[in-house]
Amino acid sequence: MSLWDQTIKPMLAKLGSREDLKRKDLIFEPKLDGTRALLFKKDNSIKIINRRNMDITYRYPELLETINNISANSATLDGEIIVLDKTGKRPDFYRLAEREHVDSKLRIEILSKEMPATYVVFDILSVNNRDLTNLLLLERKKILKEVVSESTRINLCFFTENGEELFKVVKKQRLEGVMGKVKDSLYLIGKRSEYWLKIKSLKTLDCIICGYTVGTGWRQKYFGALILGCYYQNKLRYVGRVGTGLDEKGYAELTEKLQKLKTDKCPFKEKPELPLDIIPVWVKPKLVCEVKFMNLSKNKIMRAPSFIRLREDKSLKDCLLEI
């Protein structure tokens, strides 16, 4: 089975809890601050597709060398693209964000050397036209280890049966959390399943940008705060405003994107209750951003939110208020 020319989406996880860290039927992996991507090898070619089926191979020319680390003639891998911090020890989503939205060939070439990406692979869907999705997870892991040899550009994702210990390490390093996966689970293409669980150490939400407020002071030519929404019980629901977490360059670039999406129509069926002194500027719900926050209020509004990055790899349907 060759997946090269097929439109496929990766298997997705549901929200788990810290109680799941004790389960004996799971293996556990670090949840990385990266961009989910499928990597396809076919003969002498490599193709990288994100969760929205966008071909992003051109953005990461340094990952083309991974072809030398895949022993099979053809293979389909599942993993995350990460960029390490300046120490080279942990993923840095701010550096990754710089790579994610660049289209200039010259800039891409420069960044590929200044901030090179690494593909961390945790699953394999096919090898030499053989479908592996009906094999058990640990069997796929064994084949993956046989097919892929590690280098600076491609790593095999670490996993363990001790979820509680891994969670302690992840929390200490301020990583996103832990993935728990049922040992004998199949790979369900494009489906969100309880076979895979995300157990977060940091509180984050993928949110739809529904509008913005006008900035003041030095930010008067930019937006002041983003008006955000998530799907809850199949309805788009207001979850708060965020105006921190970007530098001036970030405000400028995002303001330019928002200007092109302005509309008179409010994306929410029920307009959110905003302070009287705030006049919202609505935008077409096209952009997804990741936000970290302290906790949710009783009304499910984020407290102390801070912008992390735009998520080009996420769709509007991925923006779920999971409680």
C-alpha atoms as one frame of an Amber mdcrd trajectory, in Angstrom:
protein
   0.000   0.000   0.000   1.539   3.288  -1.126   0.205   6.328   0.708   2.286
   8.832  -1.273  -0.567   9.988  -3.507  -3.358   9.488  -0.981  -4.953  12.167
   1.190  -4.648  10.906   4.749  -4.745  12.500   8.172  -2.925  11.326  11.295
  -4.545   9.564  14.231  -5.510  11.989  17.012  -5.698  11.759  20.800  -8.385
  12.536  23.346  -7.794  14.362  26.608  -6.607  12.131  29.433  -6.027  12.749
  33.126  -3.148  12.232  35.532  -4.899   9.084  36.765  -4.102   7.550  33.367
  -0.381   7.779  34.210  -0.866   4.727  36.471  -2.322   2.501  33.750  -0.383
  -0.656  32.876  -1.922  -1.060  29.429  -0.273   2.137  28.143   3.140   3.261
  27.023   4.080   6.897  27.527   5.914   9.408  25.320   6.827  13.054  25.931
   4.311  15.413  24.290   6.487  17.721  22.215   6.088  21.413  21.409   6.142
  20.738  17.691   4.181  20.568  14.455   2.510  17.234  13.754   3.518  15.923
  10.347   3.446  12.801   8.216   6.690  12.101   6.361   6.523  10.035   3.175
   9.482   8.406   1.462   9.153   7.066  -2.075  12.336   5.932  -3.834  14.571
   9.027  -3.785  11.925  11.547  -2.740  10.653  12.900   0.581   7.308  14.634
   1.175   6.121  16.213   4.444   2.418  16.910   5.063   0.908  18.668   8.088
  -2.396  17.859   9.802  -4.349  19.952   7.304  -2.849  18.076   4.342  -0.671
  21.048   3.402   2.633  20.149   1.768   5.288  21.835   3.943   8.336  20.048
   2.533   9.714  23.300   1.075   9.829  24.941   4.509  12.240  22.387   5.929
  14.891  21.662   3.269  17.218  20.260   5.928  14.777  17.388   6.530  15.310
  16.087   2.999  18.491  14.443   4.269  16.349  12.078   6.377  16.034   9.992
   3.213  19.444   8.551   4.135  18.090   7.357   7.489  15.121   5.385   6.115
  16.279   1.964   4.923  13.054   1.048   3.093  12.333   2.043  -0.515   9.026
   3.507   0.623   7.609   4.348   4.033   5.051   6.548   5.772   6.075   7.936
   9.161   4.159   9.885  11.803   5.880  12.344  14.103   6.493  15.950  15.108
   8.753  18.616  13.667  10.613  20.427  16.438  13.264  23.132  16.654  15.593
  22.939  19.646  16.513  25.918  21.805  19.977  27.499  21.678  21.309  24.940
  24.162  20.176  22.135  21.862  18.497  20.354  24.770  14.760  21.028  24.586
  12.092  21.977  22.012  11.518  25.712  21.565   8.096  26.514  20.102   9.020
  30.182  19.635  11.891  29.231  17.327   9.609  26.742  15.578   7.024  29.504
  15.092   9.657  31.492  13.178  10.009  28.572  10.777   6.303  27.828  10.335
   5.110  30.891   8.450   8.043  31.680   6.136   7.583  31.427   2.369  10.628
  33.337   1.091  13.121  30.848  -0.388  16.084  32.905   0.809  14.700  33.240
   4.343  13.892  29.516   4.467  17.458  28.689   3.441  18.916  30.977   6.112
  16.656  29.664   8.890  17.322  26.042   7.939  20.932  26.678   8.966  20.330
  29.053  11.902  17.427  27.103  13.435  17.472  23.617  11.897  14.463  21.381
  12.490  14.417  17.775  13.661  11.732  15.214  12.871  10.854  13.148  15.955
   9.085  10.031  14.710   6.835   7.895  16.901   4.876   5.687  14.479   4.998
   4.040  11.079   1.944   3.496   8.860   3.448   1.636   5.907   6.733   0.217
   4.666   7.573  -0.979   1.142   3.868  -0.750   0.196   2.863  -2.923   3.168
   0.035  -1.530   5.317   1.032  -1.513   8.997  -2.001   0.277  10.430  -3.647
  -3.028  11.452  -0.627  -4.078  13.503  -0.458  -3.451  17.247   1.370  -0.332
  18.430   4.366  -2.172  19.935   4.750  -4.203  16.726   4.792  -0.966  14.703
   7.365   0.491  17.105   9.612  -2.531  16.532   9.410  -2.147  12.743  10.015
   1.599  13.055  13.267   0.958  14.924  14.387  -1.430  12.172  13.548   1.021
   9.365  14.806   4.341  10.785  18.344   5.097  11.941  18.752   8.241  14.040
  20.687  11.403  13.162  20.586  15.108  14.051  17.646  15.534  11.648  15.553
  12.507  12.640  15.063  10.972  16.092  12.983   8.089  17.397  10.622   9.271
  20.122  11.476   7.915  23.573   8.792   5.850  25.310   8.419   4.112  28.663
   5.885   2.148  30.704   6.415   4.437  33.728   4.022   7.311  33.078   4.275
   8.910  36.511   8.067   9.147  36.366   8.046  10.570  32.827   5.428  13.139
  33.835   7.691  14.348  36.672  10.564  14.848  34.225   8.350  16.563  31.650
   6.874  18.911  34.252  10.331  19.817  35.589  11.500  20.672  32.070   8.272
  22.632  31.436   7.368  20.536  28.411   3.795  20.283  27.172   2.902  16.973
  28.787   2.789  13.237  28.138   1.097  11.028  25.545  -0.364   7.741  26.779
  -0.976   5.084  24.119  -2.615   1.676  24.444   0.063  -0.950  23.768  -2.130
  -3.150  21.574  -3.914  -0.336  19.707  -4.228  -0.149  15.937  -3.468   3.015
  13.949  -6.807   4.662  13.141  -6.158   7.042  10.248  -7.817  10.423  10.729
  -9.708   9.398  13.876  -9.598  10.840  17.393  -9.512   7.876  19.734  -9.230
   7.009  23.428  -6.457   4.606  22.426  -4.245   7.710  22.519  -4.469  10.181
  25.410  -2.838  13.572  25.898  -2.023  14.282  29.532  -1.033  17.920  29.894
   1.399  19.454  32.375   0.686  22.952  31.038  -2.791  24.347  30.407  -3.105
  25.249  26.722  -5.949  25.709  24.253  -6.095  25.818  20.481  -8.420  28.771
  19.816 -10.116  30.311  16.792  -9.376  34.005  16.308 -12.850  35.542  15.952
 -11.973  39.217  16.250  -9.758  41.752  17.936  -9.744  45.020  19.825  -7.870
  48.114  18.645  -4.542  48.719  20.356  -3.556  51.795  22.344  -0.243  53.477
  23.139   2.675  52.021  21.204   0.295  49.344  19.894  -2.268  51.763  18.448
  -1.384  50.712  14.892  -1.756  47.055  15.861  -4.474  44.994  17.511  -4.858
  45.279  21.274  -6.199  41.829  22.114  -7.477  38.846  20.171 -11.075  37.729
  20.748 -11.013  33.941  20.923 -13.464  31.081  20.633 -13.544  27.284  20.884
 -16.136  24.674  20.051 -18.033  23.417  23.088 -20.994  21.061  22.670 -20.867
  21.736  18.906 -21.208  25.516  19.332 -18.571  28.202  18.914 -18.145  29.657
  22.381 -16.256  32.745  23.555 -13.301  31.768  25.784 -11.583  35.106  26.378
  -9.197  37.728  25.058  -5.425  37.585  24.808  -3.072  40.503  24.223   0.254
  39.295  25.625   2.921  36.897  24.431   4.028  38.607  21.203   6.856  40.997
  20.409   6.377  44.013  18.123   7.248  41.988  15.037   4.610  39.431  16.023
   1.963  42.119  16.543   2.756  43.640  13.142   2.638  40.343  11.236  -0.565
  39.146  12.879  -2.260  42.543  12.478  -1.577  42.353   8.741  -3.229  38.930
   8.563  -6.241  40.132  10.573  -6.791  43.194   8.378  -7.392  40.910   5.399
 -10.058  38.943   7.287 -12.210  41.799   8.633 -15.970  41.318   8.406 -19.134
  42.933   9.754 -20.501  39.552  10.816 -19.853  38.283  14.344 -18.700  34.625
  14.191 -20.523  33.799  17.438 -24.258  33.025  17.396 -24.438  34.718  20.775
 -22.284  37.836  20.955 -19.873  37.670  23.888 -20.385  40.078  26.758 -17.440
  42.458  26.455 -16.713  45.568  28.552 -18.686  48.589  27.306 -15.515  50.481
  26.344 -14.430  47.716  23.952 -15.548  47.924  20.338 -14.772  44.581  18.694
 -13.519  44.221  15.137 -14.771  40.877  13.854 -12.790  38.684  11.475 -13.643
  35.636   9.412 -12.793  32.565  11.522  -9.808  31.328   9.552  -6.843  31.503
  11.956  -6.040  29.165  14.831  -3.698  30.086  17.670  -2.330  28.269  20.703
  -2.740  29.992  24.070  -1.498  29.092  27.552  -3.493  30.119  30.607  -3.716
  29.708  34.381  -7.188  28.153  34.628 -10.786  28.487  33.440 -13.454  30.491
  35.245 -16.882  29.028  36.033 -18.042  30.585  32.759 -15.233  28.766  30.939
 -13.224  31.925  30.275  -9.421  31.673  30.336  -7.667  33.405  33.227  -4.259
  35.033  32.578  -4.003  33.884  28.943  -0.817  34.391  26.923  -0.361  33.911
  23.170   2.047  31.141  22.156   1.848  30.877  18.355  -0.357  30.570  15.293
  -1.201  26.971  14.413  -1.336  26.651  10.643  -1.361  22.888  11.088  -4.633
  22.926  13.065  -8.140  23.257  11.611 -11.130  25.018  13.188 -12.554  21.619
  14.159  -9.457  20.998  16.294 -10.350  23.925  18.563 -12.274  22.035  21.218
 -12.935  23.221  24.755 -12.053  19.949  26.478 -12.872  20.011  30.183
